């Protein structure tokens, strides 16, 4: 399977088959999904919490990958860029061994991947989620919020370039991203 759209579609179908029923038992509902040549996106939500599965297969964004994001708040940019962390970060915080193994799970070798490979990857993601994301699933947000805070404390807000009368540019932090950084760094 080398066609990027076929790979994206296979991931989308496999994720929905594996996670629709599982997440529904925790009152998460699928609210969005789409796929195209360049990747896929599937969102599940329960109140203020959300999961986002996404994959990037754009030919200029090599190496190809996919991720599972855990978020609290709006799932739209720019807030989603500040209110969420990856499952990989949850894994890294609790197990160096599983963290090193997870890199392979979340990579996509578009030249050699098969439907069977995709099924195995998604089953491994579910196992990681059950093991490392159980607190988030069960609305115990302490560990998630600590990791999100640590992640955001080290990030700079977005910068914008403002043209000056003399033809130069002045760099400033964008106000809204500064507010989001502050909000999600506590």
N, C-alpha and C positions, 0 to 999 in steps of 0.2 A: 504494500500500500504506500505509494509515493505521492499521490495527489493530496495536496494540503487540505483541500476542502473535504475530501473523504476522511482524512485523519481527524479533522475538526469534528465532523459529524459523528464519527465513531466514538470520540471522547464524550461528546454531548450525550449520546444515547446511553453509553456505558455508565456515565455519572448519574444520569437520571434513573436508570434501572437500579443502581446500587444505593442511591441516596434518597430518592423520593419517599419511599416507604419508611426507611430508617429515620429520617429527620422528621417525618410526619408524626412519629410516635412521641416526639418532643415538641410538638405543635409548631414546627417550622413548615412554612408553605412556600412552594416554588412561586416566585413572583415575576421572574423574567428568565428567558433563555434565548440565545440566538447563536448562529454559527455562520461563518463565511470562509473564504479562502485563507484569511489571515488569522483565524483563531475561533475561539468560542467563549461564551460567558453564560453562567447559570447562577442565579441569585435565589437564596432561600431566606425567609425572614420569620422571626417570632418577636412581635413587639418591637423593641428597640435594637435587638440583636439580629445580626445577619451573617450568612456565609456567602462567599463569592468564589465560585470555581471559575478560573479563567485560564486560557491557553494562548500563547503567542506563537504564531507560525508565519509571520511576515518574513519574506525572503531576505529582507535587510536586517532583521533582528535575530541573528544567529548567535549562539545556539538556541534552539527551540526549547520551550519549557511550558509548564503549567503550574498553577498554584491553587491553594485553598486559603482564603483570607477569612479571618474572624473579625467582625466589626460590631461596633456599638454606636448607633446614631444613623445619620443619613448615609445611604449607599451611593450617593452621587458625588462627583468631584466638585469642589476640592475637599469637602469634609471627609470623604472616604479615604483620602490620602493621608489623613491625620488620625482618624478614629479606629484604625484597624491594624492588625498584625497578621503575619503569615503563620500558618500551622508550623512551618519549619522553625520559626522563632520559639514556639511553644516546645517543640521537640528539642531544640538546641539547649533550652534552659533546663531541661530535665535529664537528657541522656546524650552524651557525646557519641556513643556507639550508634544509636539510632539516627542521630543527626548526620553522621557521615554516610550512612546507608540511604538516607532520604534524598540525597542529591541525585542518586540514580533513579529513584522512583519518580521524581518531578521533572526529569529531563525527557525530551522527545527526540528520538533519532528517526527523523522523517524518512531516511533512505531505507531503513531496515525494520521499522515498527510494523507489527501485525496486530490484528484484532485481539488475538490472545494476549499479546504483550500489554495492550491497553487495559484489558480486563484485569490482568495481574496487578498493574500499576494502581488502578482504581480500588481494588480490594485492599492493597497495601495502604492506600490513603485512608480508607475507612478504619483499618486497624490502628493507624497512627491517631486518627481523630478520636476513636474510642478510648485510646490509652492516654493521649496527651491533651485532648480537648474536652474531656468529660466534664471538667469543672465549668467550662464555658457553656456547654450544652445544657447543663443543669442549673444555669443562671447563678453560679458561684463565680463572681467576676473579679475577685481579688488578684489572682495570679495574672489573668489577662490584663487587668489595668496596670499592674506593676510593670509588666513587660512593655506595654504600650507607652507608658510614661518614660521608661528608660530609653526606648527607641526614639521618642520625639524630643527628649532633652538634648540629644546630640545633633539634631537637625536644625538647619537654618530655615527661617521662613523663605518663601519665594522672593526673589529679587526682581525688581523692574528697573528698566533704564528710562530715565526721563530726559528728553532733549532740552538743552539749555539754549539761551539766545545766542551764545557765542559758538554754537555748533558742536559743543561737547555734550556728554551725557553724564547725568548724576545717577548713581545707583542708590536705590532705597528698597527697604523691605516692603513687600506688599502687605497692606493693613490686614486684610481678611485672613491671610495665611499666618500672620503674626498672632492674631487672636486665636486661631485654631491651634497653633503650636502651644500657646499658653494654656488653653482649655484642656488639651489632651496630654500635657506633660506633668500633670498633678496626680 
